[in-house]
Amino acid sequence: NSHEGATGGEISALEEAFRKFAVHGDTRATGKEMHGKNWSKLCKDCHIIDGKNVTTTDVDIVFSKIKGKSVRTITFEQFKEALQELSKKRFKGKSDEEALQEMYKLIEGKGPGLTGVTKTVASPTVSRLTDTSKFTGSHKERFDASGKGKGRAGREDLVDNSGYVSGYKHAGTYDHKVQGNK
């Protein structure tokens, strides 16, 4: 009976991991269902796929088998079923119960890792191309002295509706001259 209590604790950690993976990369996800893509990611990140007993193909087959015909996701209950299915392959020599516990241990407390996620590379080429102080011509006008973009003012010719000709240097001095002569 004490074993039941232990399983209860593990399930919550398992469910937490399930939720983390279920919402990974999907802003609309609720964490109640998991897509095949995230199921594969969970299996990779948690080392369920070992390349020998369990491969990516096995993971995909189990997913397809467990989800409904017209659905593209699995629920937490189906997720546990899928794990049970895979645990037999992953831990061949163990009893079903033991294999399942081992499977849970692999997943508990884990979240989606960011391995293989594209990182920015600080290469000299990129820094040269993005250094605004070296820009010339019309591109130069889009940035102020600090290298910060001017936004819309740098991209569009904003119309001067002051009534003066564009090249006129003494804009705004007419009134002073006229009143100065009186």
Buried (B, 14 or more C-beta within 10 A) or exposed (E): EEEEEEEEEBBEBBBBBBBBBBBBEEEEBEBEBBBBBBBBBBBBBBEBBEEEBBBEEBBBEBBEEBBEEEEEBBBBEBBBBBBBBBBBBBBEEBEEEEBBBEBBEBBBEBBBEEEEEEEEEEEEEEEEEEEBEEBEEEEEEBBEEEEEEEEEEBEEEEEEEEEEEEEEEEEEEEEEEEEEEE
